[in-house]
């Protein structure tokens, strides 16, 4: 029953605070006590990603009536970035209150993390699947002579030809293969990715 009373109290605060925002004025930030606790935890955590901690701090400073320019100057970011996160918080506030009342502190933490996380960036999805990239890197770890290649080590062009020949991918450029080798290097293997002929 305490959850319902808390929900009604916060909804009344939200209702009282709703109103038109004058052009050029920062959106008023409303935070419940539990939300404030979670935001403080995020802003001080060493395990929390830096961007998430900074956004939590933006919301807390907005709640303390700091304007966007001052927050941006303190946190060394752009004023419009602060405004964007304040708007996102304001639009998610009622949903966060419901989660807080229905799911408790753990659910609230997850929901706040989601609200303050980066949205997926627009653009085309990747052309190659993770499986295809893994297979390309696996071929790069094989000695080239195993594939009847007359080279002592793989070049991006030779490797691109080989993965097309094996039908791992229908088409791929040597430049793209080179990017996979460069990006996947340290995580994929402690040895060089381009297999060399053993003498």
C-alpha positions, -999 to +999 in steps of 0.1 A: +000+000+000+030+023+006+039+019-031+004+032-042+006+062-018+041+070-030+029+068-067+000+092-060+023+116-042+048+117-071+021+119-097+007+150-079+042+166-079+045+158-116+011+174-123+020+205-104+053+208-122+039+203-157+035+235-176+047+252-207+084+257-209+093+291-221+116+292-251+153+294-240+144+281-205+156+248-192+131+221-185+123+217-148+138+184-135+117+163-111+133+134-092+119+112-065+141+103-035+148+068-048+157+082-082+180+107-066+197+079-047+202+058-079+215+089-098+240+097-070+252+061-070+257+062-108+274+096-108+299+084-081+305+048-093+339+039-107+324+008-125+298+029-143+306+040-179+318+076-179+290+088-202+263+074-180+279+089-148+281+123-166+244+121-176+234+112-141+253+142-128+235+164-154+201+153-141+211+159-105+224+194-112+193+202-132+172+191-102+193+215-081+182+243-105+215+247-124+209+260-159+222+242-190+251+266-196+265+261-161+261+224-162+278+222-196+307+243-184+311+222-153+309+189-171+328+201-202+302+193-227+278+211-250+247+230-237+224+213-263+236+179-250+225+189-214+192+200-228+187+168-247+193+146-216+170+168-195+142+164-221+148+126-222+146+125-184+114+146-183+097+124-209+106+092-191+098+104-155+063+090-152+074+056-165+103+056-140+079+064-112+057+034-122+087+011-124+099+024-090+066+016-074+060-017-091+095-032-095+114-017-066+150-004-065+166-030-088+140-024-115+145+014-111+183+011-114+179-008-147+153+016-160+174+047-152+204+031-168+183+025-199+170+061-200+205+075-197+221+051-221+230+059-257+203+051-282+213+028-311+229+050-338+211+052-372+227+037-402+229+005-422+233-028-403+267-045-407+271-063-440+288-093-425+276-115-396+298-122-366+301-158-378+314-147-412+340-123-396+351-152-373+355-175-402+375-149-422+398-144-391+402-182-388+413-185-425+438-157-418+453-179-390+459-208-414+491-211-434+485-198-470+500-230-486+473-250-470+449-233-495+474-237-524+483-200-523+518-192-536+526-168-508+545-170-475+518-150-456+483-137-463+478-103-479+443-088-477+438-094-514+448-131-512+426-135-481+396-118-498+400-141-528+402-172-505+371-164-484+351-158-516+364-191-530+353-209-498+319-192-501+322-177-466+310-144-481+297-138-516+319-107-520+344-087-500+370-061-508+407-064-498+403-031-479+374-046-458+394-077-450+423-054-439+399-036-416+388-069-400+424-079-395+433-045-380+402-043-357+402-079-346+439-082-340+445-079-302+412-095-291+413-124-315+448-138-309+480-131-291+500-141-323+499-121-356+467-128-375+485-133-408+499-168-407+535-171-419+552-200-434+571-220-409+607-227-419 
